[in-house]
């Protein structure tokens, strides 16, 4: 290509560049000085290297960002009862071809999930009491998804490397989708949606107010560990099949701290600080009374709340240990403490209760969901 170059005075060009270089040194030196009192440059971005601080971290990008893009599911396809229209023309054409290849039984299965029939499906499958119980349980994580959206967005400014930021960007996107899709699913039951209970409020607020990498513990370990367990328990129920996709997303979210700290390890002080260990314990403990709060609702659905609680707490502790987050008590100590508390409560509230090892329970139901969790917790 031929350009009509314009004449320019080379002396002016050199002078302008010298002036800019001086100003650049002044501005950056000033920011470095102000950073000593926490008021320097805010963006953790290395414009000299064209990378975020920490480097490219391509391995993490491939394991999270690229994988999330490949697994990015469309609500229009998998939650056709919602009002989301997020398929492009090619995807809609493929969907039409796929529908044309269905046999009669398969088509009936798909048709029952269409918007006009979805509420009828719920009415056929569940009594009003069961519907309310499902709404009450799902609302716990529905509120949690709102906080997950907020916290994951804040974590973008805490992690190093382009790969880690890519991974967190996908989590922000997925948390947004979880919140809005789950909200529509809950509303489709046409039952009152409860507010956050005090225990959940404390847990989520403390997570949101956590500093630095402690947000990883509160969100990706505790809250996402709760979500992983809940979706794994309920995704097999009629009308809730979309939760299988939520479960897959949460499996990646819970793995993110492990992969991040393998590249950017916590300092010894971050890992073993007594204050940090106590803060982490204070994030886990508010979750325990939640199981008394949802005891009735889970019972309506045929699940012992403390079986679910033991399963969930065990998995959270495994996730914390895998990521290197030390808690004020060891895993065996916490196992004994939580098991003792659950059994003490049951002895006082359940006539004839016999001591049970709730911490060995597993309430994940679906076969695919169990395979996903085996991969997470195999070590």
C-alpha positions as CSV (number, residue, x, y, z in Angstrom):
1,X,0.0,0.0,0.0
2,X,1.3,3.5,-0.9
3,X,0.8,6.3,1.6
4,X,1.1,10.0,0.9
5,X,3.5,10.9,3.7
6,X,3.2,14.4,5.2
7,X,6.4,16.5,5.8
8,X,7.4,16.9,9.5
9,X,10.2,18.6,11.2
10,X,12.5,15.9,12.8
11,X,13.7,18.3,15.4
12,X,10.2,18.8,16.7
13,X,9.7,15.1,16.8
14,X,12.8,14.6,18.9
15,X,11.9,17.4,21.2
16,X,8.4,16.1,21.8
17,X,9.8,12.7,22.6
18,X,12.3,14.1,25.1
19,X,9.6,16.0,26.9
20,X,7.4,13.0,27.1
21,X,10.3,10.9,28.5
22,X,10.9,13.4,31.2
23,X,7.2,13.6,32.1
24,X,7.0,9.8,32.1
25,X,9.9,9.5,34.6
26,X,8.3,12.1,36.8
27,X,4.9,10.6,36.8
28,X,6.1,7.0,37.4
29,X,8.6,8.0,40.0
30,X,5.8,9.9,41.8
31,X,3.5,6.9,41.7
32,X,6.3,4.6,43.0
33,X,6.9,6.9,45.9
34,X,3.1,7.2,46.7
35,X,2.8,3.4,46.5
36,X,4.8,3.3,49.8
37,X,1.7,4.7,51.5
38,X,-0.8,2.8,49.4
39,X,-1.7,5.6,47.1
40,X,0.4,4.7,44.0
41,X,-0.6,3.2,40.7
42,X,-3.7,1.1,41.1
43,X,-3.7,-1.0,37.9
44,X,-1.5,-4.1,38.3
45,X,-0.5,-3.8,34.6
46,X,3.0,-3.8,33.1
47,X,2.7,-1.7,30.0
48,X,6.3,-2.2,29.2
49,X,5.8,-5.9,28.8
50,X,2.2,-5.5,27.5
51,X,1.2,-7.9,30.2
52,X,-0.4,-7.8,33.6
53,X,1.9,-8.1,36.6
54,X,2.9,-11.7,36.9
55,X,3.4,-12.4,33.2
56,X,1.3,-14.2,30.6
57,X,0.6,-17.4,32.7
58,X,-0.4,-19.2,29.6
59,X,-0.9,-22.6,31.4
60,X,-3.6,-21.1,33.6
61,X,-5.2,-19.4,30.7
62,X,-5.4,-22.7,28.8
63,X,-6.7,-24.6,31.8
64,X,-9.4,-22.0,32.7
65,X,-10.1,-19.3,30.1
66,X,-9.8,-21.5,27.0
67,X,-11.6,-24.4,28.7
68,X,-14.4,-22.1,29.9
69,X,-14.9,-20.8,26.4
70,X,-15.1,-24.3,25.1
71,X,-17.6,-25.3,27.8
72,X,-19.6,-22.0,27.7
73,X,-23.2,-23.2,27.6
74,X,-26.0,-21.2,26.2
75,X,-29.1,-20.6,28.2
76,X,-31.3,-20.5,25.1
77,X,-30.3,-24.1,24.5
78,X,-30.2,-25.6,28.0
79,X,-32.7,-23.4,29.7
80,X,-35.3,-22.9,27.0
81,X,-37.9,-21.9,29.6
82,X,-35.9,-18.7,30.2
83,X,-36.1,-15.6,28.1
84,X,-32.4,-15.6,27.2
85,X,-31.6,-15.4,23.5
86,X,-27.9,-16.0,23.5
87,X,-27.4,-18.4,20.5
88,X,-26.0,-17.1,17.2
89,X,-27.5,-18.1,13.9
90,X,-25.2,-21.1,13.4
91,X,-26.0,-22.4,16.9
92,X,-29.7,-22.0,16.2
93,X,-29.4,-23.8,12.9
94,X,-27.5,-26.7,14.6
95,X,-30.2,-26.8,17.3
96,X,-32.9,-27.0,14.7
97,X,-31.0,-29.9,13.0
98,X,-30.5,-31.6,16.3
99,X,-34.2,-31.3,17.1
100,X,-35.1,-32.8,13.7
101,X,-33.0,-35.9,14.5
102,X,-34.9,-36.6,17.8
103,X,-37.2,-39.6,18.0
104,X,-40.6,-39.2,19.5
105,X,-39.6,-40.0,23.1
106,X,-36.6,-37.6,23.0
107,X,-38.7,-34.9,21.4
108,X,-41.3,-35.2,24.2
109,X,-38.5,-34.8,26.8
110,X,-37.3,-31.6,25.1
111,X,-40.7,-30.2,24.5
112,X,-41.6,-30.5,28.2
113,X,-38.8,-28.0,29.0
114,X,-40.2,-25.3,26.7
115,X,-41.3,-22.1,28.4
116,X,-45.1,-22.7,28.0
117,X,-44.9,-26.1,29.6
118,X,-42.1,-25.7,32.2
119,X,-44.4,-24.5,35.0
120,X,-46.8,-27.3,34.3
121,X,-43.9,-29.7,34.6
122,X,-43.1,-28.4,38.0
123,X,-46.7,-28.6,39.1
124,X,-46.9,-32.2,37.9
125,X,-43.7,-33.3,39.5
126,X,-43.9,-31.5,42.9
127,X,-46.4,-30.7,45.6
128,X,-46.7,-27.1,46.8
129,X,-44.6,-28.1,49.9
130,X,-41.9,-29.7,47.8
131,X,-41.8,-26.6,45.5
132,X,-41.4,-24.3,48.4
133,X,-38.7,-26.5,49.9
134,X,-36.8,-26.5,46.6
135,X,-37.1,-22.7,46.3
136,X,-35.9,-22.2,49.9
137,X,-32.8,-24.4,49.3
138,X,-32.0,-22.9,45.9
139,X,-32.4,-19.4,47.2
140,X,-29.5,-20.0,49.5
141,X,-27.2,-20.3,46.6
142,X,-29.1,-17.8,44.5
143,X,-28.2,-15.1,47.0
144,X,-24.7,-16.6,47.1
145,X,-24.4,-16.2,43.3
146,X,-25.0,-12.5,43.6
147,X,-22.1,-12.2,46.0
148,X,-20.0,-14.5,43.9
149,X,-20.5,-12.1,41.0
150,X,-19.3,-9.1,43.2
151,X,-16.4,-10.9,44.7
152,X,-15.0,-12.4,41.5
153,X,-15.1,-9.0,39.9
154,X,-13.1,-7.5,42.8
155,X,-10.6,-10.4,42.6
156,X,-9.6,-9.3,39.1
157,X,-7.6,-6.6,40.8
158,X,-5.9,-9.0,43.2
159,X,-4.5,-11.7,40.9
160,X,-1.3,-11.6,38.8
161,X,-0.7,-12.6,35.2
162,X,-2.8,-12.4,32.1
163,X,-3.8,-16.0,32.4
164,X,-5.2,-15.6,35.9
165,X,-7.1,-12.5,34.9
166,X,-8.5,-14.4,31.9
167,X,-9.7,-17.2,34.3
168,X,-11.3,-14.6,36.7
169,X,-12.9,-12.9,33.8
170,X,-14.6,-16.1,32.8
171,X,-15.7,-16.6,36.4
172,X,-17.3,-13.1,36.5
173,X,-19.1,-14.0,33.3
174,X,-20.3,-17.3,34.6
175,X,-21.3,-15.9,38.0
176,X,-23.4,-13.3,36.2
177,X,-25.1,-16.1,34.1
178,X,-25.6,-18.2,37.2
179,X,-27.3,-15.4,39.0
180,X,-29.7,-14.4,36.3
181,X,-30.5,-18.0,35.1
182,X,-31.0,-19.4,38.6
183,X,-33.2,-16.4,39.5
184,X,-35.5,-17.2,36.6
185,X,-35.5,-20.9,37.5
186,X,-36.5,-20.1,41.1
187,X,-39.2,-17.7,40.0
188,X,-40.7,-20.3,37.7
189,X,-41.8,-22.3,40.8
190,X,-44.2,-19.4,41.6
191,X,-43.4,-19.7,45.3
192,X,-42.2,-17.0,47.8
193,X,-38.5,-16.5,47.6
194,X,-37.0,-16.1,51.1
195,X,-34.5,-13.5,52.1
196,X,-31.0,-14.4,53.2
197,X,-30.9,-15.9,56.7
198,X,-28.6,-14.3,59.3
199,X,-26.0,-17.1,59.0
200,X,-25.8,-16.7,55.2
201,X,-25.7,-12.9,55.5
202,X,-22.7,-13.1,57.9
203,X,-20.9,-15.6,55.7
204,X,-21.4,-13.6,52.5
205,X,-20.7,-10.2,54.0
206,X,-17.5,-11.4,55.6
207,X,-16.4,-13.0,52.3
208,X,-17.1,-9.8,50.4
209,X,-15.1,-7.8,53.0
210,X,-12.1,-10.1,53.0
211,X,-8.8,-8.7,51.9
212,X,-6.6,-9.8,49.0
213,X,-6.2,-13.5,48.5
214,X,-8.5,-14.2,51.4
215,X,-11.3,-13.5,49.0
216,X,-10.2,-16.7,47.2
217,X,-10.8,-18.6,50.4
218,X,-14.1,-17.1,51.2
219,X,-15.5,-17.3,47.7
220,X,-13.8,-20.1,45.7
221,X,-13.4,-22.4,48.6
222,X,-16.3,-21.8,51.0
223,X,-19.1,-20.4,48.9
224,X,-18.3,-22.2,45.7
225,X,-17.7,-25.4,47.8
226,X,-21.3,-24.9,49.1
227,X,-22.6,-24.4,45.5
228,X,-20.7,-27.4,44.2
229,X,-22.3,-29.6,46.9
230,X,-25.8,-28.2,46.5
231,X,-25.9,-28.4,42.7
232,X,-24.5,-32.0,42.9
233,X,-27.3,-32.9,45.3
234,X,-30.2,-31.4,43.3
235,X,-29.2,-31.6,39.6
236,X,-30.9,-35.0,39.1
237,X,-34.3,-33.6,40.1
238,X,-37.0,-33.1,37.3
239,X,-36.8,-29.6,35.9
240,X,-33.4,-28.9,37.5
241,X,-31.2,-30.5,34.9
242,X,-29.6,-27.1,34.1
243,X,-27.9,-27.3,37.5
244,X,-25.6,-30.0,36.0
245,X,-24.0,-27.2,33.9
246,X,-23.8,-25.0,37.0
247,X,-22.0,-27.9,38.7
248,X,-19.4,-28.1,35.9
249,X,-18.8,-24.3,36.2
250,X,-18.3,-24.5,40.0
251,X,-15.8,-27.4,39.6
252,X,-13.6,-25.0,37.6
253,X,-14.1,-22.2,40.1
254,X,-13.1,-24.4,43.1
255,X,-10.0,-25.5,41.2
256,X,-8.8,-21.9,40.5
257,X,-7.1,-21.2,43.8
258,X,-5.1,-24.5,43.5
259,X,-3.9,-23.7,40.0
260,X,-3.2,-20.0,40.9
261,X,-1.1,-20.8,44.0
262,X,0.8,-23.4,42.1
263,X,2.2,-20.6,40.0
264,X,2.1,-17.7,42.5
265,X,2.5,-19.4,45.9
266,X,1.3,-17.7,49.1
267,X,4.1,-16.5,51.3
268,X,4.7,-18.4,54.5
269,X,3.1,-15.6,56.5
270,X,0.0,-15.6,54.3
271,X,-0.4,-19.3,54.7
272,X,0.4,-19.7,58.5
273,X,-0.5,-16.3,60.0
274,X,-2.5,-17.0,63.1
275,X,-4.8,-14.1,62.4
276,X,-5.5,-15.4,58.8
277,X,-6.1,-18.9,60.1
278,X,-8.7,-17.5,62.6
279,X,-10.4,-15.4,59.9
280,X,-10.7,-18.5,57.7
281,X,-12.2,-20.5,60.6
282,X,-14.6,-17.6,61.2
283,X,-15.8,-17.9,57.6
284,X,-16.4,-21.7,57.9
285,X,-18.2,-21.6,61.3
286,X,-21.2,-19.4,60.2
287,X,-22.0,-22.1,57.6
288,X,-22.7,-24.6,60.3
289,X,-26.0,-23.2,61.6
290,X,-27.2,-23.1,58.0
291,X,-27.9,-26.8,58.2
292,X,-30.4,-26.2,61.0
293,X,-32.0,-23.5,58.9
294,X,-32.6,-25.8,56.0
295,X,-33.2,-29.0,57.9
296,X,-36.9,-29.0,57.3
297,X,-36.7,-28.1,53.6
298,X,-34.1,-30.8,52.9
299,X,-36.2,-33.3,54.9
300,X,-39.1,-32.6,52.6
301,X,-36.8,-33.5,49.7
302,X,-35.6,-36.7,51.5
303,X,-32.2,-35.5,52.5
304,X,-30.8,-35.3,56.0
305,X,-29.5,-31.8,56.4
306,X,-26.5,-33.0,58.4
307,X,-25.6,-35.6,55.8
308,X,-25.5,-32.7,53.4
309,X,-23.6,-30.6,55.9
310,X,-21.0,-33.2,56.6
311,X,-20.5,-33.8,52.9
312,X,-20.1,-30.1,52.2
313,X,-17.8,-29.3,55.1
314,X,-15.5,-32.2,54.2
315,X,-15.2,-31.1,50.6
316,X,-14.5,-27.5,51.7
317,X,-11.7,-28.6,54.0
318,X,-10.2,-30.7,51.2
319,X,-10.4,-27.7,48.8
320,X,-8.8,-25.5,51.4
321,X,-6.0,-28.0,52.1
322,X,-5.4,-28.4,48.3
323,X,-5.0,-24.7,47.8
324,X,-2.7,-24.3,50.9
325,X,-5.1,-22.4,53.1
326,X,-4.3,-23.3,56.7
327,X,-7.2,-23.0,59.2
328,X,-6.8,-22.5,62.9
329,X,-7.7,-26.2,63.5
330,X,-6.4,-29.2,61.6
331,X,-8.7,-31.3,59.3
332,X,-9.0,-34.1,61.9
333,X,-9.8,-31.6,64.6
334,X,-12.5,-29.9,62.5
335,X,-13.9,-33.3,61.5
336,X,-14.3,-34.2,65.1
337,X,-15.7,-30.8,66.1
338,X,-18.3,-30.6,63.3
339,X,-19.3,-34.2,63.8
340,X,-19.7,-33.7,67.5
341,X,-21.8,-30.5,67.0
342,X,-24.1,-32.2,64.5
343,X,-24.6,-35.2,66.7
344,X,-25.2,-33.1,69.8
345,X,-27.8,-31.1,68.0
346,X,-29.5,-34.3,66.7
347,X,-29.4,-35.9,70.2
348,X,-31.3,-32.9,71.6
349,X,-33.8,-32.6,68.7
350,X,-34.2,-36.1,67.4
351,X,-35.6,-38.7,69.8
352,X,-33.7,-42.0,69.7
353,X,-30.8,-40.5,67.7
354,X,-27.8,-42.8,67.3
355,X,-24.4,-41.3,66.8
356,X,-23.5,-41.0,63.1
357,X,-20.3,-40.2,61.1
358,X,-21.8,-37.3,59.2
359,X,-18.4,-36.2,57.9
360,X,-18.1,-39.3,55.7
361,X,-21.5,-38.7,54.0
362,X,-21.7,-37.8,50.3
363,X,-24.9,-36.3,49.0
364,X,-23.9,-35.8,45.3
365,X,-26.3,-37.8,43.3
366,X,-25.8,-37.6,39.5
367,X,-23.4,-40.0,37.9
368,X,-21.7,-37.3,35.9
369,X,-21.5,-35.0,38.9
370,X,-19.9,-37.8,40.9
371,X,-17.3,-38.2,38.2
372,X,-16.5,-34.5,38.2
373,X,-16.1,-34.5,42.0
374,X,-13.9,-37.6,42.0
375,X,-11.5,-35.7,39.7
376,X,-11.5,-32.7,42.1
377,X,-11.1,-34.7,45.3
378,X,-9.2,-37.7,44.1
379,X,-6.0,-36.5,45.7
